[in-house]
Amino acid sequence: MKQINRIKKTGEFQEILNKRKFRNTPAFTIYIQEKRDEKSRYGISVSKKMGNAVFRNKAKRQVRNMIEEISPYDKPFDGIIMVRKQFHINSYDTNKNELIKLLETVKI
């Protein structure tokens, strides 16, 4: 995922989370907000409860790779993808399919 497609600032994270518009799956939660630009941006969050830094970084790398493979940048929204407990139990392919279904259900 390219740098221009990432949300990194804490203020932007908080603004999207405060909108309270979200969708759930067992492995992911996505908070969404309308965007005025042409391309969407994503932020990834993994809680410290999920594991140590090695696991959290691995999960973020995998989610970034999934987003790059899916390439859903044409929808006009910003999203925060939160990784949930089921993520480390499922396989990569299962998680990817779940993320695809989740992103398809997002409608602004």
N, CA, C and O atoms as a GROMACS GRO file, in nm:
protein
  432
    1MET      N    1   0.086  -0.117   0.000
    1MET     CA    2   0.000   0.000   0.000
    1MET      C    3   0.090   0.123   0.000
    1MET      O    4   0.180   0.134   0.083
    2LYS      N    5   0.066   0.214  -0.091
    2LYS     CA    6   0.148   0.333  -0.103
    2LYS      C    7   0.123   0.430   0.012
    2LYS      O    8   0.017   0.427   0.075
    3GLN      N    9   0.222   0.515   0.038
    3GLN     CA   10   0.212   0.611   0.149
    3GLN      C   11   0.093   0.706   0.132
    3GLN      O   12   0.032   0.746   0.231
    4ILE      N   13   0.061   0.744   0.008
    4ILE     CA   14  -0.049   0.839  -0.011
    4ILE      C   15  -0.185   0.776   0.020
    4ILE      O   16  -0.284   0.848   0.036
    5ASN      N   17  -0.190   0.644   0.029
    5ASN     CA   18  -0.315   0.574   0.057
    5ASN      C   19  -0.327   0.535   0.204
    5ASN      O   20  -0.416   0.458   0.240
    6ARG      N   21  -0.240   0.586   0.288
    6ARG     CA   22  -0.242   0.551   0.430
    6ARG      C   23  -0.286   0.669   0.516
    6ARG      O   24  -0.260   0.785   0.484
    7ILE      N   25  -0.353   0.635   0.624
    7ILE     CA   26  -0.387   0.735   0.725
    7ILE      C   27  -0.294   0.709   0.842
    7ILE      O   28  -0.290   0.598   0.895
    8LYS      N   29  -0.220   0.811   0.883
    8LYS     CA   30  -0.124   0.790   0.990
    8LYS      C   31  -0.143   0.886   1.108
    8LYS      O   32  -0.104   0.854   1.220
    9LYS      N   33  -0.201   1.001   1.084
    9LYS     CA   34  -0.212   1.101   1.190
    9LYS      C   35  -0.320   1.063   1.291
    9LYS      O   36  -0.427   1.016   1.255
   10THR      N   37  -0.289   1.083   1.417
   10THR     CA   38  -0.380   1.050   1.525
   10THR      C   39  -0.511   1.127   1.514
   10THR      O   40  -0.618   1.072   1.539
   11GLY      N   41  -0.503   1.253   1.476
   11GLY     CA   42  -0.623   1.335   1.462
   11GLY      C   43  -0.718   1.280   1.357
   11GLY      O   44  -0.839   1.280   1.376
   12GLU      N   45  -0.662   1.233   1.246
   12GLU     CA   46  -0.745   1.174   1.141
   12GLU      C   47  -0.807   1.043   1.188
   12GLU      O   48  -0.924   1.016   1.160
   13PHE      N   49  -0.730   0.962   1.261
   13PHE     CA   50  -0.784   0.838   1.318
   13PHE      C   51  -0.903   0.869   1.408
   13PHE      O   52  -1.009   0.809   1.394
   14GLN      N   53  -0.885   0.965   1.499
   14GLN     CA   54  -0.990   0.999   1.595
   14GLN      C   55  -1.113   1.055   1.525
   14GLN      O   56  -1.225   1.025   1.566
   15GLU      N   57  -1.093   1.134   1.424
   15GLU     CA   58  -1.206   1.192   1.351
   15GLU      C   59  -1.292   1.083   1.287
   15GLU      O   60  -1.414   1.088   1.292
   16ILE      N   61  -1.227   0.984   1.228
   16ILE     CA   62  -1.300   0.873   1.164
   16ILE      C   63  -1.367   0.785   1.268
   16ILE      O   64  -1.481   0.744   1.250
   17LEU      N   65  -1.297   0.755   1.378
   17LEU     CA   66  -1.354   0.670   1.483
   17LEU      C   67  -1.472   0.738   1.551
   17LEU      O   68  -1.567   0.670   1.593
   18ASN      N   69  -1.469   0.869   1.563
   18ASN     CA   70  -1.579   0.941   1.629
   18ASN      C   71  -1.706   0.945   1.545
   18ASN      O   72  -1.814   0.971   1.599
   19LYS      N   73  -1.696   0.921   1.415
   19LYS     CA   74  -1.815   0.917   1.329
   19LYS      C   75  -1.905   0.799   1.362
   19LYS      O   76  -2.026   0.804   1.338
   20ARG      N   77  -1.847   0.692   1.417
   20ARG     CA   78  -1.921   0.573   1.463
   20ARG      C   79  -1.996   0.501   1.351
   20ARG      O   80  -2.097   0.436   1.378
   21LYS      N   81  -1.950   0.511   1.228
   21LYS     CA   82  -2.010   0.434   1.120
   21LYS      C   83  -1.914   0.319   1.090
   21LYS      O   84  -1.803   0.341   1.042
   22PHE      N   85  -1.958   0.196   1.116
   22PHE     CA   86  -1.866   0.083   1.103
   22PHE      C   87  -1.937  -0.044   1.060
   22PHE      O   88  -2.060  -0.053   1.064
   23ARG      N   89  -1.857  -0.142   1.018
   23ARG     CA   90  -1.902  -0.277   0.983
   23ARG      C   91  -1.809  -0.375   1.054
   23ARG      O   92  -1.692  -0.346   1.076
   24ASN      N   93  -1.864  -0.493   1.088
   24ASN     CA   94  -1.788  -0.595   1.161
   24ASN      C   95  -1.783  -0.727   1.087
   24ASN      O   96  -1.875  -0.762   1.014
   25THR      N   97  -1.674  -0.800   1.107
   25THR     CA   98  -1.663  -0.941   1.076
   25THR      C   99  -1.587  -1.001   1.194
   25THR      O  100  -1.538  -0.927   1.279
   26PRO      N  101  -1.577  -1.134   1.202
   26PRO     CA  102  -1.502  -1.190   1.315
   26PRO      C  103  -1.355  -1.149   1.320
   26PRO      O  104  -1.298  -1.142   1.429
   27ALA      N  105  -1.292  -1.121   1.206
   27ALA     CA  106  -1.150  -1.088   1.206
   27ALA      C  107  -1.122  -0.938   1.192
   27ALA      O  108  -1.011  -0.894   1.224
   28PHE      N  109  -1.218  -0.860   1.145
   28PHE     CA  110  -1.195  -0.718   1.119
   28PHE      C  111  -1.314  -0.632   1.161
   28PHE      O  112  -1.428  -0.678   1.166
   29THR      N  113  -1.284  -0.507   1.190
   29THR     CA  114  -1.385  -0.402   1.203
   29THR      C  115  -1.334  -0.286   1.119
   29THR      O  116  -1.216  -0.251   1.126
   30ILE      N  117  -1.421  -0.227   1.040
   30ILE     CA  118  -1.380  -0.111   0.961
   30ILE      C  119  -1.470   0.007   0.996
   30ILE      O  120  -1.593  -0.002   0.989
   31TYR      N  121  -1.406   0.117   1.033
   31TYR     CA  122  -1.475   0.243   1.056
   31TYR      C  123  -1.458   0.326   0.930
   31TYR      O  124  -1.348   0.333   0.875
   32ILE      N  125  -1.566   0.388   0.883
   32ILE     CA  126  -1.560   0.458   0.755
   32ILE      C  127  -1.611   0.601   0.768
   32ILE      O  128  -1.689   0.635   0.856
   33GLN      N  129  -1.562   0.684   0.676
   33GLN     CA  130  -1.602   0.823   0.669
   33GLN      C  131  -1.599   0.863   0.522
   33GLN      O  132  -1.511   0.821   0.447
   34GLU      N  133  -1.695   0.945   0.482
   34GLU     CA  134  -1.697   0.994   0.344
   34GLU      C  135  -1.571   1.075   0.316
   34GLU      O  136  -1.512   1.136   0.405
   35LYS      N  137  -1.533   1.072   0.188
   35LYS     CA  138  -1.416   1.148   0.147
   35LYS      C  139  -1.449   1.225   0.021
   35LYS      O  140  -1.527   1.178  -0.062
   36ARG      N  141  -1.392   1.340   0.006
   36ARG     CA  142  -1.419   1.423  -0.109
   36ARG      C  143  -1.324   1.396  -0.224
   36ARG      O  144  -1.353   1.433  -0.338
   37ASP      N  145  -1.211   1.334  -0.196
   37ASP     CA  146  -1.113   1.306  -0.300
   37ASP      C  147  -1.153   1.183  -0.381
   37ASP      O  148  -1.250   1.114  -0.347
   38GLU      N  149  -1.078   1.157  -0.487
   38GLU     CA  150  -1.111   1.047  -0.576
   38GLU      C  151  -1.075   0.911  -0.518
   38GLU      O  152  -1.148   0.814  -0.537
   39LYS      N  153  -0.963   0.902  -0.447
   39LYS     CA  154  -0.916   0.774  -0.398
   39LYS      C  155  -0.937   0.761  -0.248
   39LYS      O  156  -0.939   0.859  -0.174
   40SER      N  157  -0.953   0.638  -0.206
   40SER     CA  158  -0.972   0.613  -0.063
   40SER      C  159  -0.838   0.594   0.006
   40SER      O  160  -0.736   0.565  -0.057
   41ARG      N  161  -0.840   0.610   0.139
   41ARG     CA  162  -0.721   0.590   0.222
   41ARG      C  163  -0.758   0.496   0.336
   41ARG      O  164  -0.874   0.489   0.377
   42TYR      N  165  -0.658   0.424   0.386
   42TYR     CA  166  -0.681   0.328   0.493
   42TYR      C  167  -0.579   0.346   0.604
   42TYR      O  168  -0.463   0.381   0.580
   43GLY      N  169  -0.625   0.322   0.725
   43GLY     CA  170  -0.539   0.314   0.841
   43GLY      C  171  -0.559   0.177   0.903
   43GLY      O  172  -0.669   0.121   0.896
   44ILE      N  173  -0.456   0.122   0.962
   44ILE     CA  174  -0.464  -0.012   1.021
   44ILE      C  175  -0.428  -0.002   1.167
   44ILE      O  176  -0.330   0.061   1.205
   45SER      N  177  -0.510  -0.066   1.250
   45SER     CA  178  -0.489  -0.063   1.393
   45SER      C  179  -0.495  -0.205   1.449
   45SER      O  180  -0.587  -0.281   1.421
   46VAL      N  181  -0.393  -0.239   1.530
   46VAL     CA  182  -0.389  -0.368   1.598
   46VAL      C  183  -0.365  -0.341   1.745
   46VAL      O  184  -0.267  -0.275   1.781
   47SER      N  185  -0.453  -0.390   1.830
   47SER     CA  186  -0.445  -0.365   1.973
   47SER      C  187  -0.327  -0.438   2.037
   47SER      O  188  -0.284  -0.543   1.988
   48LYS      N  189  -0.277  -0.383   2.147
   48LYS     CA  190  -0.170  -0.450   2.221
   48LYS      C  191  -0.217  -0.580   2.283
   48LYS      O  192  -0.136  -0.668   2.315
   49LYS      N  193  -0.348  -0.594   2.300
   49LYS     CA  194  -0.404  -0.718   2.354
   49LYS      C  195  -0.384  -0.835   2.259
   49LYS      O  196  -0.390  -0.951   2.301
   50MET      N  197  -0.362  -0.806   2.131
   50MET     CA  198  -0.348  -0.911   2.030
   50MET      C  199  -0.216  -0.986   2.042
   50MET      O  200  -0.207  -1.102   2.003
   51GLY      N  201  -0.114  -0.922   2.094
   51GLY     CA  202   0.015  -0.989   2.106
   51GLY      C  203   0.128  -0.889   2.112
   51GLY      O  204   0.108  -0.769   2.129
   52ASN      N  205   0.248  -0.943   2.099
   52ASN     CA  206   0.366  -0.856   2.107
   52ASN      C  207   0.385  -0.778   1.977
   52ASN      O  208   0.308  -0.792   1.883
   53ALA      N  209   0.488  -0.695   1.974
   53ALA     CA  210   0.512  -0.607   1.860
   53ALA      C  211   0.536  -0.685   1.732
   53ALA      O  212   0.497  -0.640   1.624
   54VAL      N  213   0.601  -0.800   1.742
   54VAL     CA  214   0.628  -0.881   1.624
   54VAL      C  215   0.496  -0.925   1.560
   54VAL      O  216   0.480  -0.915   1.438
   55PHE      N  217   0.402  -0.973   1.640
   55PHE     CA  218   0.273  -1.016   1.586
   55PHE      C  219   0.195  -0.899   1.529
   55PHE      O  220   0.137  -0.909   1.421
   56ARG      N  221   0.194  -0.787   1.602
   56ARG     CA  222   0.118  -0.671   1.554
   56ARG      C  223   0.172  -0.619   1.421
   56ARG      O  224   0.095  -0.586   1.332
   57ASN      N  225   0.304  -0.612   1.408
   57ASN     CA  226   0.363  -0.567   1.282
   57ASN      C  227   0.336  -0.665   1.169
   57ASN      O  228   0.312  -0.624   1.055
   58LYS      N  229   0.340  -0.795   1.200
   58LYS     CA  230   0.310  -0.896   1.098
   58LYS      C  231   0.165  -0.882   1.051
   58LYS      O  232   0.137  -0.890   0.931
   59ALA      N  233   0.074  -0.861   1.144
   59ALA     CA  234  -0.068  -0.845   1.109
   59ALA      C  235  -0.087  -0.722   1.022
   59ALA      O  236  -0.161  -0.727   0.924
   60LYS      N  237  -0.021  -0.611   1.056
   60LYS     CA  238  -0.034  -0.489   0.975
   60LYS      C  239   0.024  -0.509   0.835
   60LYS      O  240  -0.034  -0.463   0.737
   61ARG      N  241   0.137  -0.578   0.826
   61ARG     CA  242   0.196  -0.607   0.694
   61ARG      C  243   0.102  -0.691   0.609
   61ARG      O  244   0.084  -0.665   0.490
   62GLN      N  245   0.041  -0.792   0.672
   62GLN     CA  246  -0.051  -0.879   0.598
   62GLN      C  247  -0.174  -0.802   0.550
   62GLN      O  248  -0.217  -0.819   0.436
   63VAL      N  249  -0.230  -0.718   0.634
   63VAL     CA  250  -0.348  -0.640   0.596
   63VAL      C  251  -0.313  -0.542   0.485
   63VAL      O  252  -0.391  -0.525   0.391
   64ARG      N  253  -0.197  -0.477   0.494
   64ARG     CA  254  -0.154  -0.386   0.386
   64ARG      C  255  -0.140  -0.462   0.254
   64ARG      O  256  -0.180  -0.412   0.149
   65ASN      N  257  -0.084  -0.584   0.261
   65ASN     CA  258  -0.069  -0.666   0.141
   65ASN      C  259  -0.205  -0.706   0.086
   65ASN      O  260  -0.225  -0.705  -0.036
   66MET      N  261  -0.298  -0.742   0.172
   66MET     CA  262  -0.434  -0.777   0.128
   66MET      C  263  -0.500  -0.659   0.057
   66MET      O  264  -0.561  -0.676  -0.048
   67ILE      N  265  -0.487  -0.541   0.114
   67ILE     CA  266  -0.548  -0.422   0.054
   67ILE      C  267  -0.484  -0.394  -0.081
   67ILE      O  268  -0.553  -0.357  -0.176
   68GLU      N  269  -0.354  -0.412  -0.091
   68GLU     CA  270  -0.285  -0.389  -0.219
   68GLU      C  271  -0.332  -0.488  -0.325
   68GLU      O  272  -0.347  -0.451  -0.442
   69GLU      N  273  -0.355  -0.614  -0.286
   69GLU     CA  274  -0.402  -0.715  -0.381
   69GLU      C  275  -0.547  -0.690  -0.422
   69GLU      O  276  -0.582  -0.708  -0.539
   70ILE      N  277  -0.630  -0.647  -0.328
   70ILE     CA  278  -0.771  -0.621  -0.356
   70ILE      C  279  -0.785  -0.493  -0.438
   70ILE      O  280  -0.868  -0.485  -0.528
   71SER      N  281  -0.703  -0.393  -0.404
   71SER     CA  282  -0.702  -0.264  -0.472
   71SER      C  283  -0.838  -0.195  -0.473
   71SER      O  284  -0.890  -0.167  -0.581
   72PRO      N  285  -0.897  -0.167  -0.356
   72PRO     CA  286  -1.028  -0.100  -0.350
   72PRO      C  287  -1.017   0.052  -0.338
   72PRO      O  288  -1.093   0.112  -0.262
   73TYR      N  289  -0.925   0.114  -0.410
   73TYR     CA  290  -0.901   0.257  -0.393
   73TYR      C  291  -1.000   0.345  -0.468
   73TYR      O  292  -0.994   0.467  -0.455
   74ASP      N  293  -1.090   0.286  -0.546
   74ASP     CA  294  -1.180   0.368  -0.627
   74ASP      C  295  -1.302   0.417  -0.551
   74ASP      O  296  -1.369   0.509  -0.597
   75LYS      N  297  -1.332   0.359  -0.435
   75LYS     CA  298  -1.447   0.404  -0.357
   75LYS      C  299  -1.410   0.530  -0.280
   75LYS      O  300  -1.298   0.540  -0.229
   76PRO      N  301  -1.500   0.627  -0.269
   76PRO     CA  302  -1.466   0.755  -0.206
   76PRO      C  303  -1.486   0.755  -0.054
   76PRO      O  304  -1.578   0.819  -0.004
   77PHE      N  305  -1.400   0.683   0.018
   77PHE     CA  306  -1.408   0.687   0.164
   77PHE      C  307  -1.272   0.664   0.226
   77PHE      O  308  -1.181   0.608   0.165
   78ASP      N  309  -1.260   0.710   0.351
   78ASP     CA  310  -1.144   0.680   0.434
   78ASP      C  311  -1.186   0.573   0.533
   78ASP      O  312  -1.299   0.576   0.582
   79GLY      N  313  -1.100   0.480   0.563
   79GLY     CA  314  -1.136   0.373   0.653
   79GLY      C  315  -1.025   0.336   0.749
   79GLY      O  316  -0.907   0.341   0.714
   80ILE      N  317  -1.064   0.300   0.870
   80ILE     CA  318  -0.972   0.247   0.969
   80ILE      C  319  -1.005   0.099   0.986
   80ILE      O  320  -1.116   0.065   1.026
   81ILE      N  321  -0.911   0.012   0.955
   81ILE     CA  322  -0.932  -0.132   0.968
   81ILE      C  323  -0.869  -0.175   1.100
   81ILE      O  324  -0.749  -0.161   1.121
   82MET      N  325  -0.953  -0.228   1.188
   82MET     CA  326  -0.906  -0.277   1.317
   82MET      C  327  -0.905  -0.430   1.312
   82MET      O  328  -1.004  -0.493   1.278
   83VAL      N  329  -0.791  -0.486   1.347
   83VAL     CA  330  -0.774  -0.631   1.347
   83VAL      C  331  -0.829  -0.686   1.478
   83VAL      O  332  -0.799  -0.633   1.585
   84ARG      N  333  -0.911  -0.792   1.469
   84ARG     CA  334  -0.972  -0.851   1.587
   84ARG      C  335  -0.911  -0.987   1.618
   84ARG      O  336  -0.825  -1.035   1.544
   85LYS      N  337  -0.954  -1.048   1.727
   85LYS     CA  338  -0.893  -1.171   1.778
   85LYS      C  339  -0.896  -1.288   1.681
   85LYS      O  340  -0.803  -1.369   1.680
   86GLN      N  341  -0.998  -1.298   1.600
   86GLN     CA  342  -1.012  -1.411   1.508
   86GLN      C  343  -0.904  -1.408   1.399
   86GLN      O  344  -0.883  -1.510   1.332
   87PHE      N  345  -0.838  -1.296   1.379
   87PHE     CA  346  -0.740  -1.281   1.272
   87PHE      C  347  -0.629  -1.384   1.282
   87PHE      O  348  -0.593  -1.446   1.182
   88HIS      N  349  -0.573  -1.404   1.400
   88HIS     CA  350  -0.458  -1.495   1.412
   88HIS      C  351  -0.499  -1.643   1.409
   88HIS      O  352  -0.413  -1.729   1.394
   89ILE      N  353  -0.628  -1.672   1.424
   89ILE     CA  354  -0.675  -1.810   1.416
   89ILE      C  355  -0.697  -1.850   1.270
   89ILE      O  356  -0.668  -1.964   1.232
   90ASN      N  357  -0.748  -1.759   1.189
   90ASN     CA  358  -0.777  -1.786   1.048
   90ASN      C  359  -0.649  -1.788   0.965
   90ASN      O  360  -0.546  -1.734   1.005
   91SER      N  361  -0.658  -1.851   0.847
   91SER     CA  362  -0.547  -1.849   0.753
   91SER      C  363  -0.547  -1.716   0.677
   91SER      O  364  -0.643  -1.639   0.684
   92TYR      N  365  -0.440  -1.692   0.604
   92TYR     CA  366  -0.428  -1.568   0.526
   92TYR      C  367  -0.540  -1.558   0.423
   92TYR      O  368  -0.600  -1.453   0.408
   93ASP      N  369  -0.568  -1.669   0.352
   93ASP     CA  370  -0.672  -1.667   0.249
   93ASP      C  371  -0.810  -1.641   0.308
   93ASP      O  372  -0.890  -1.567   0.249
   94THR      N  373  -0.838  -1.701   0.422
   94THR     CA  374  -0.968  -1.678   0.488
   94THR      C  375  -0.982  -1.532   0.528
   94THR      O  376  -1.086  -1.471   0.508
   95ASN      N  377  -0.876  -1.476   0.586
   95ASN     CA  378  -0.878  -1.335   0.625
   95ASN      C  379  -0.895  -1.245   0.504
   95ASN      O  380  -0.967  -1.145   0.510
   96LYS      N  381  -0.828  -1.279   0.394
   96LYS     CA  382  -0.838  -1.197   0.272
   96LYS      C  383  -0.981  -1.200   0.218
   96LYS      O  384  -1.034  -1.095   0.180
   97ASN      N  385  -1.043  -1.318   0.215
   97ASN     CA  386  -1.181  -1.327   0.166
   97ASN      C  387  -1.276  -1.249   0.256
   97ASN      O  388  -1.370  -1.186   0.208
   98GLU      N  389  -1.251  -1.254   0.386
   98GLU     CA  390  -1.334  -1.180   0.481
   98GLU      C  391  -1.320  -1.029   0.459
   98GLU      O  392  -1.419  -0.955   0.466
   99LEU      N  393  -1.197  -0.985   0.432
   99LEU     CA  394  -1.174  -0.843   0.407
   99LEU      C  395  -1.240  -0.799   0.276
   99LEU      O  396  -1.294  -0.689   0.268
  100ILE      N  397  -1.236  -0.883   0.175
  100ILE     CA  398  -1.302  -0.853   0.048
  100ILE      C  399  -1.452  -0.836   0.069
  100ILE      O  400  -1.510  -0.739   0.020
  101LYS      N  401  -1.515  -0.928   0.141
  101LYS     CA  402  -1.658  -0.917   0.167
  101LYS      C  403  -1.691  -0.793   0.248
  101LYS      O  404  -1.792  -0.726   0.225
  102LEU      N  405  -1.605  -0.763   0.345
  102LEU     CA  406  -1.626  -0.645   0.429
  102LEU      C  407  -1.620  -0.517   0.346
  102LEU      O  408  -1.705  -0.429   0.362
  103LEU      N  409  -1.521  -0.505   0.259
  103LEU     CA  410  -1.508  -0.386   0.177
  103LEU      C  411  -1.619  -0.374   0.074
  103LEU      O  412  -1.653  -0.262   0.033
  104GLU      N  413  -1.676  -0.487   0.031
  104GLU     CA  414  -1.787  -0.482  -0.063
  104GLU      C  415  -1.915  -0.430   0.004
  104GLU      O  416  -1.999  -0.369  -0.062
  105THR      N  417  -1.929  -0.455   0.134
  105THR     CA  418  -2.050  -0.412   0.204
  105THR      C  419  -2.048  -0.263   0.241
  105THR      O  420  -2.151  -0.206   0.275
  106VAL      N  421  -1.930  -0.202   0.233
  106VAL     CA  422  -1.918  -0.061   0.270
  106VAL      C  423  -1.984   0.025   0.164
  106VAL      O  424  -1.945   0.024   0.047
  107LYS      N  425  -2.084   0.098   0.208
  107LYS     CA  426  -2.153   0.191   0.118
  107LYS      C  427  -2.169   0.324   0.188
  107LYS      O  428  -2.210   0.329   0.304
  108ILE      N  429  -2.137   0.428   0.121
  108ILE     CA  430  -2.148   0.563   0.178
  108ILE      C  431  -2.279   0.624   0.132
  108ILE      O  432  -2.310   0.737   0.167
   0.00000   0.00000   0.00000
